[in-house]
Amino acid sequence: MSPLVAYHATNRFYRDSIRQRGLIGAQPNPSRPFGVYVYCMNGELDHPIRVRGNRIEWTHSRGSDVWRVAYIGPLTPDAYVTNGMVCLFDPEHVTLVIGNGSSH
């Protein structure tokens, strides 16, 4: 079985924590499932995302890091984001592909 290759954007403040512990599932609000939220971009990094609260912006993320996620496991679609998926278990393979600014 081939892994899903997708991307996750988060504030650079969390970079060291992600490097140490990996991506850990979250439930952004009660109406959305618990998990790691990723975006499938067909291998292209031309439209990385930036997360602001419960809002996702499609941008060249000036303040966000973009992580490549390789995942094998149960998924559910993210009903609020085109090409968005929710990894229901924490992904084991996470690589920083766009690091913006310092981590502090």
matplotlib code that plots the C-alpha trace (Angstrom):
import matplotlib.pyplot as plt

x = [0.0, 1.4, 1.2, -0.9, 1.5, 0.0, 1.0, 0.3, 0.9, 1.4, 3.0, 6.8, 6.5, 5.6, 8.6, 10.8, 7.8, 6.9, 10.5, 10.6, 7.1, 5.7, 2.3, -0.4, -4.1, -6.3, -10.0, -10.2, -13.9, -16.6, -18.2, -14.9, -13.2, -10.2, -7.0, -4.2, -5.5, -3.6, -4.0, -3.4, -1.6, -0.5, 3.1, 3.0, 4.0, 2.7, -0.2, 0.9, -1.6, -1.6, -3.8, -5.3, -7.6, -10.3, -9.7, -7.4, -5.9, -4.4, -1.2, 2.6, 2.7, 4.9, 4.6, 3.9, 6.1, 4.9, 5.4, 5.2, 3.3, 3.5, 0.6, -0.9, -4.0, -7.7, -8.7, -11.8, -12.4, -12.2, -15.7, -14.5, -11.4, -11.1, -8.6, -8.4, -8.1, -8.0, -5.5, -7.2, -3.9, -0.8, 1.4, 4.8, 6.7, 6.8, 9.4, 9.8, 9.7, 9.2, 10.6, 9.8, 11.9, 13.2, 11.5, 11.5]
y = [0.0, 3.4, 6.2, 9.4, 12.3, 15.5, 18.8, 20.5, 24.2, 25.6, 28.5, 28.3, 28.7, 24.9, 23.8, 22.5, 20.7, 19.0, 18.0, 16.4, 14.8, 14.9, 16.1, 15.4, 15.3, 18.2, 19.0, 22.7, 22.9, 20.5, 20.1, 18.7, 15.4, 14.8, 14.3, 15.8, 18.1, 17.9, 19.2, 17.1, 19.1, 16.5, 17.1, 20.8, 23.4, 26.4, 27.1, 26.4, 27.2, 29.4, 28.6, 31.6, 30.4, 28.3, 29.9, 28.5, 30.8, 29.7, 31.8, 31.7, 31.3, 34.1, 33.1, 29.3, 26.3, 23.6, 20.0, 17.0, 14.1, 10.5, 8.6, 5.1, 4.7, 5.7, 9.1, 11.2, 14.1, 17.6, 18.9, 22.5, 22.4, 21.3, 18.5, 18.5, 15.2, 14.3, 11.7, 9.9, 8.7, 10.8, 10.5, 8.9, 10.5, 14.3, 16.4, 20.2, 21.4, 25.2, 26.8, 30.4, 32.5, 31.4, 29.0, 31.4]
z = [0.0, -0.9, 1.6, 1.2, 0.6, 1.8, 3.4, 6.7, 7.5, 11.0, 12.7, 12.8, 16.6, 16.7, 14.6, 17.5, 19.0, 15.7, 15.2, 18.7, 18.8, 15.3, 14.3, 17.0, 16.2, 17.1, 17.0, 15.9, 16.9, 18.0, 14.6, 13.0, 13.5, 15.7, 13.8, 11.8, 9.0, 5.7, 2.2, -0.9, -3.5, -6.1, -5.2, -6.0, -3.5, -5.4, -3.0, 0.6, 3.3, 6.4, 9.3, 11.3, 14.1, 12.4, 9.0, 6.3, 3.8, 0.5, 0.2, 0.0, 3.7, 5.0, 8.7, 8.4, 8.0, 5.5, 6.4, 4.0, 5.6, 4.5, 6.0, 5.9, 7.9, 8.2, 6.7, 6.4, 4.1, 5.5, 4.6, 4.8, 2.6, -1.0, -1.2, 2.6, 4.5, 8.2, 9.3, 12.1, 13.6, 14.1, 11.0, 11.7, 8.7, 8.7, 6.9, 6.9, 3.3, 3.7, 6.8, 7.3, 9.6, 12.9, 15.3, 18.2]

ax = plt.figure().add_subplot(projection="3d")
ax.plot(x, y, z, "-o")
ax.set_aspect("equal")
plt.show()
